[in-house]
Each structure stands twice: as structure tokens, then as C-alpha cells.
Amino acid sequence: MRDYPFDEVMATRLFHAAVSYLITAIDKWGQDLEMCCGRTVDIAVHTFILDTRNYRESCHRHFDGRFLEHIPEIDFTYDGSVERTAQIIADNGFEVDWKLWEADYGKCGLCRPRENCH
């Protein structure tokens, strides 16, 4: 909320989406699912990753230190990967806020195919 014009409700929705995305991406590590989030959810993902202390500690506590590297070389392929990612997150047991994901279905693509990054 400090850096973006979101109220508490929207910030909470975005953070939930970001955490469910990161957890699922790490759970599915190495499966070449080529997951990515759209630009809307990406705001919250970046906000969490840039809070390096909390992000590192969370990854250490929950994922044996594995974490998604941020590699800002984005190749926008418009390939449906945002929609596929939302479905993978739902299949991984998370409640998906579909409106946050649907807004970006056609607007994003993989950052670096075949890498475990964001």
C-alpha cells in the first residue's frame, strides 16, 4: 500500500495471489511448467521479492532455501501462460482470485523459458 495506490482489500488480494503463485512455482520446481503471473499479480510478487529479508527467511523456512530468482528479461509471448498458471495454482489447492488473473490472460509470457525464475 505504501508504493501503489491500493487499499487494504486490494493489497491483501494481491499478496495472497503472489504468495500462492510463489509457493506453487516452488512446489512445481523443475517440472518445466513455464509458469508466470500477469502484470497485476506481478506487482505483489516483486514487492515481496524486493523485501529480501522476509523473502529469504520465508524461502529458508518453507522451501529449504530454494527461491525463485528474479530475472527481469521478459519476453512477452502472449501465449496463454498466465491462464495456465492460474489453473496450476488452483490445482495445487489454492483459492484463486480469478478476476486478478483474468485481467492479464493475454498480456504476459515467460521471463526465461525452462528456468526456475520470476
CYANA upper distance limits for C-alpha pairs under 8 A (distance plus 0.5 A):
  1 MET  CA      5 PRO  CA      6.84
  1 MET  CA      6 PHE  CA      5.87
  1 MET  CA      7 ASP  CA      6.92
  1 MET  CA      8 GLU  CA      7.47
  1 MET  CA     11 ALA  CA      6.84
  6 PHE  CA     10 MET  CA      6.18
  6 PHE  CA     11 ALA  CA      6.26
  7 ASP  CA     11 ALA  CA      6.61
  8 GLU  CA     12 THR  CA      6.49
  9 VAL  CA     13 ARG  CA      6.80
 10 MET  CA     14 LEU  CA      6.62
 11 ALA  CA     15 PHE  CA      6.56
 11 ALA  CA     44 ALA  CA      8.41
 12 THR  CA     16 HIS  CA      6.65
 13 ARG  CA     17 ALA  CA      6.79
 13 ARG  CA     97 ASP  CA      7.88
 14 LEU  CA     18 ALA  CA      6.60
 14 LEU  CA     40 THR  CA      8.38
 14 LEU  CA     41 VAL  CA      6.36
 14 LEU  CA     43 ILE  CA      8.47
 14 LEU  CA     44 ALA  CA      6.21
 14 LEU  CA    100 LEU  CA      8.17
 15 PHE  CA     19 VAL  CA      6.57
 15 PHE  CA     44 ALA  CA      6.07
 15 PHE  CA     45 VAL  CA      8.00
 16 HIS  CA     20 SER  CA      6.56
 17 ALA  CA     21 TYR  CA      6.55
 17 ALA  CA     41 VAL  CA      6.90
 17 ALA  CA     44 ALA  CA      8.42
 17 ALA  CA     96 VAL  CA      7.56
 17 ALA  CA     97 ASP  CA      7.55
 18 ALA  CA     22 LEU  CA      6.65
 18 ALA  CA     41 VAL  CA      6.50
 18 ALA  CA     42 ASP  CA      7.70
 18 ALA  CA     44 ALA  CA      6.15
 18 ALA  CA     45 VAL  CA      5.42
 18 ALA  CA     48 PHE  CA      8.49
 19 VAL  CA     23 ILE  CA      6.50
 19 VAL  CA     45 VAL  CA      7.91
 20 SER  CA     24 THR  CA      6.50
 20 SER  CA     89 ILE  CA      7.25
 20 SER  CA     94 PHE  CA      7.03
 21 TYR  CA     25 ALA  CA      6.49
 21 TYR  CA     37 CYS  CA      7.96
 21 TYR  CA     85 THR  CA      8.50
 21 TYR  CA     89 ILE  CA      6.92
 22 LEU  CA     26 ILE  CA      6.68
 22 LEU  CA     45 VAL  CA      8.20
 22 LEU  CA     68 LEU  CA      8.11
 23 ILE  CA     27 ASP  CA      6.49
 24 THR  CA     28 LYS  CA      6.49
 24 THR  CA     88 ILE  CA      8.18
 24 THR  CA     89 ILE  CA      6.43
 24 THR  CA     92 ASN  CA      7.09
 25 ALA  CA     29 TRP  CA      6.51
 25 ALA  CA     35 MET  CA      7.38
 25 ALA  CA     68 LEU  CA      8.46
 25 ALA  CA    116 ASN  CA      8.47
 26 ILE  CA     63 PHE  CA      8.03
 26 ILE  CA     66 ARG  CA      8.06
 26 ILE  CA     67 PHE  CA      7.52
 26 ILE  CA     68 LEU  CA      7.72
 28 LYS  CA     33 LEU  CA      8.06
 29 TRP  CA    116 ASN  CA      7.10
 30 GLY  CA    116 ASN  CA      7.55
 32 ASP  CA    114 ARG  CA      6.25
 32 ASP  CA    115 GLU  CA      8.29
 34 GLU  CA     81 SER  CA      7.79
 34 GLU  CA    110 LEU  CA      7.06
 34 GLU  CA    113 PRO  CA      6.77
 34 GLU  CA    114 ARG  CA      6.89
 34 GLU  CA    115 GLU  CA      8.33
 35 MET  CA     81 SER  CA      6.80
 35 MET  CA     82 VAL  CA      7.71
 35 MET  CA     84 ARG  CA      7.89
 35 MET  CA     85 THR  CA      5.62
 35 MET  CA    110 LEU  CA      7.55
 36 CYS  CA     81 SER  CA      6.75
 36 CYS  CA     82 VAL  CA      6.21
 36 CYS  CA     85 THR  CA      6.58
 36 CYS  CA    108 CYS  CA      8.23
 36 CYS  CA    109 GLY  CA      7.06
 36 CYS  CA    110 LEU  CA      6.40
 36 CYS  CA    111 CYS  CA      8.05
 36 CYS  CA    118 HIS  CA      7.62
 37 CYS  CA     41 VAL  CA      6.55
 37 CYS  CA     42 ASP  CA      6.43
 37 CYS  CA     81 SER  CA      8.36
 37 CYS  CA     82 VAL  CA      5.79
 37 CYS  CA     85 THR  CA      7.31
 37 CYS  CA     86 ALA  CA      8.34
 37 CYS  CA    101 TRP  CA      8.10
 37 CYS  CA    108 CYS  CA      7.87
 38 GLY  CA     42 ASP  CA      6.39
 38 GLY  CA     82 VAL  CA      6.27
 38 GLY  CA    101 TRP  CA      7.15
 38 GLY  CA    104 ASP  CA      5.50
 38 GLY  CA    105 TYR  CA      7.46
 38 GLY  CA    107 LYS  CA      7.13
 38 GLY  CA    108 CYS  CA      5.97
 38 GLY  CA    109 GLY  CA      8.37
 39 ARG  CA     43 ILE  CA      7.01
 39 ARG  CA    104 ASP  CA      7.04
 39 ARG  CA    107 LYS  CA      7.97
 39 ARG  CA    108 CYS  CA      7.49
 40 THR  CA     44 ALA  CA      8.21
 40 THR  CA    100 LEU  CA      7.22
 40 THR  CA    101 TRP  CA      8.08
 40 THR  CA    103 ALA  CA      8.23
 40 THR  CA    104 ASP  CA      7.54
 41 VAL  CA     45 VAL  CA      6.95
 41 VAL  CA    100 LEU  CA      7.36
 41 VAL  CA    101 TRP  CA      7.74
 42 ASP  CA     46 HIS  CA      6.50
 43 ILE  CA     47 THR  CA      6.71
 44 ALA  CA     48 PHE  CA      6.71
 45 VAL  CA     49 ILE  CA      6.65
 46 HIS  CA     50 LEU  CA      6.36
 47 THR  CA     51 ASP  CA      6.92
 48 PHE  CA     52 THR  CA      7.94
 48 PHE  CA     54 ASN  CA      8.19
 48 PHE  CA     55 TYR  CA      6.72
 49 ILE  CA     55 TYR  CA      6.09
 49 ILE  CA     70 HIS  CA      8.32
 50 LEU  CA     55 TYR  CA      8.17
 51 ASP  CA     55 TYR  CA      6.51
 52 THR  CA     56 ARG  CA      6.23
 53 ARG  CA     57 GLU  CA      6.57
 54 ASN  CA     58 SER  CA      6.44
 55 TYR  CA     59 CYS  CA      6.66
 56 ARG  CA     60 HIS  CA      6.56
 56 ARG  CA     65 GLY  CA      7.88
 56 ARG  CA     67 PHE  CA      8.09
 57 GLU  CA     61 ARG  CA      6.51
 58 SER  CA     62 HIS  CA      6.47
 58 SER  CA     63 PHE  CA      8.31
 59 CYS  CA     63 PHE  CA      5.54
 59 CYS  CA     64 ASP  CA      7.20
 59 CYS  CA     65 GLY  CA      5.60
 59 CYS  CA     66 ARG  CA      6.53
 59 CYS  CA     67 PHE  CA      6.33
 60 HIS  CA     64 ASP  CA      5.54
 60 HIS  CA     65 GLY  CA      4.31
 60 HIS  CA     66 ARG  CA      7.42
 61 ARG  CA     65 GLY  CA      7.64
 63 PHE  CA     67 PHE  CA      7.95
 68 LEU  CA    116 ASN  CA      6.48
 68 LEU  CA    117 CYS  CA      5.17
 68 LEU  CA    118 HIS  CA      6.45
 69 GLU  CA    116 ASN  CA      7.64
 69 GLU  CA    117 CYS  CA      5.15
 69 GLU  CA    118 HIS  CA      6.43
 70 HIS  CA    117 CYS  CA      6.28
 70 HIS  CA    118 HIS  CA      5.32
 71 ILE  CA    111 CYS  CA      7.57
 71 ILE  CA    112 ARG  CA      8.26
 71 ILE  CA    117 CYS  CA      7.01
 71 ILE  CA    118 HIS  CA      6.60
 72 PRO  CA    111 CYS  CA      7.55
 72 PRO  CA    118 HIS  CA      8.21
 73 GLU  CA    111 CYS  CA      6.46
 73 GLU  CA    112 ARG  CA      7.64
 74 ILE  CA    109 GLY  CA      8.02
 74 ILE  CA    110 LEU  CA      7.18
 74 ILE  CA    111 CYS  CA      4.79
 74 ILE  CA    112 ARG  CA      7.43
 75 ASP  CA    109 GLY  CA      6.92
 75 ASP  CA    110 LEU  CA      6.78
 75 ASP  CA    111 CYS  CA      6.26
 75 ASP  CA    112 ARG  CA      7.87
 76 PHE  CA    107 LYS  CA      7.89
 76 PHE  CA    108 CYS  CA      5.73
 76 PHE  CA    109 GLY  CA      5.13
 76 PHE  CA    110 LEU  CA      7.22
 76 PHE  CA    111 CYS  CA      8.20
 77 THR  CA    108 CYS  CA      7.02
 77 THR  CA    109 GLY  CA      5.23
 77 THR  CA    110 LEU  CA      7.43
 78 TYR  CA    106 GLY  CA      5.84
 78 TYR  CA    107 LYS  CA      6.25
 78 TYR  CA    108 CYS  CA      5.90
 78 TYR  CA    109 GLY  CA      5.92
 79 ASP  CA    106 GLY  CA      7.71
 79 ASP  CA    108 CYS  CA      8.14
 79 ASP  CA    109 GLY  CA      6.69
 80 GLY  CA     84 ARG  CA      6.85
 80 GLY  CA    105 TYR  CA      6.71
 80 GLY  CA    106 GLY  CA      6.72
 80 GLY  CA    108 CYS  CA      8.46
 80 GLY  CA    109 GLY  CA      7.95
 81 SER  CA     85 THR  CA      6.40
 81 SER  CA    105 TYR  CA      8.10
 81 SER  CA    108 CYS  CA      7.89
 81 SER  CA    109 GLY  CA      6.42
 81 SER  CA    110 LEU  CA      7.77
 82 VAL  CA     86 ALA  CA      6.81
 82 VAL  CA    101 TRP  CA      7.54
 82 VAL  CA    104 ASP  CA      7.39
 82 VAL  CA    105 TYR  CA      5.75
 82 VAL  CA    106 GLY  CA      7.96
 82 VAL  CA    108 CYS  CA      7.15
 82 VAL  CA    109 GLY  CA      7.54
 83 GLU  CA     87 GLN  CA      6.93
 83 GLU  CA    101 TRP  CA      7.55
 83 GLU  CA    102 GLU  CA      7.61
 83 GLU  CA    105 TYR  CA      5.87
 84 ARG  CA     88 ILE  CA      6.71
 85 THR  CA     89 ILE  CA      6.69
 86 ALA  CA     90 ALA  CA      6.79
 86 ALA  CA     96 VAL  CA      7.41
 86 ALA  CA     98 TRP  CA      8.16
 86 ALA  CA    101 TRP  CA      7.14
 87 GLN  CA     91 ASP  CA      6.55
 88 ILE  CA     92 ASN  CA      6.58
 89 ILE  CA     93 GLY  CA      7.28
 89 ILE  CA     94 PHE  CA      6.40
 89 ILE  CA     96 VAL  CA      7.63
 90 ALA  CA     94 PHE  CA      5.49
 90 ALA  CA     95 GLU  CA      6.55
 90 ALA  CA     96 VAL  CA      6.41
 97 ASP  CA    101 TRP  CA      7.43
 98 TRP  CA    102 GLU  CA      6.29
 99 LYS  CA    103 ALA  CA      6.79
100 LEU  CA    104 ASP  CA      8.12
101 TRP  CA    105 TYR  CA      7.01
104 ASP  CA    108 CYS  CA      7.35
111 CYS  CA    117 CYS  CA      7.90
111 CYS  CA    118 HIS  CA      6.89
112 ARG  CA    117 CYS  CA      7.75
